[in-house]
Amino acid sequence: MGIWNNRVFKCKYTLNSNNMDSQKVDMFILTNGRFFESYHLGQIRDRLLNMDDSKWFILQTVQFKDPTISLIVSLVGGTFGIDRFLIGDTGLGIGKLLTCGGLGIWTFIDWFLIMRATREKNMITLQQLLY
C-alpha cells in the first residue's frame, strides 16, 4: 500500500510540474487579457505555451498600455493628439496637434477607435518580444 501511495504521489507531482507552464500562461492571460483584443487571446496562449522559459522574466516586466486610460486621455486631450502620442503613434499625434484634432472631427472619431488601436499596439509589442 505504501508503494501504491508513493506511485500516486509521483503521478500527481509529475502532473503538477507539467501543468506549471500552462498555469503561468493562464495567469498571464487572466491578468493581461484586457490589454489585447479577445480574438488574439487564443493565439497568444498558444504562442506562450511554446515559448522558451528564458523569456518569461522579460515578459513579466513588459508594461502594456491600458486601453481605458487611452480613452480617458483621448476624451481630455485628444484634440492635441496626446492620446496618439501615448500609444506611440507619433506621426498621427503630430497630425492631430497641427490640425487641432482635424477640427474636432478626428478627435470625435478617435473616441471610438483609440481603445482598439491601443490593444493592437500592445499586440505588436508582444509579438516583437515573442519572435
Summary of the structure (lengths in Angstrom):
residues: 131
radius of gyration: 21.3
end to end distance: 49.6
largest distance: 80.1
contacts: 345
relative contact order: 0.12
helix: 86%
strand: 0%
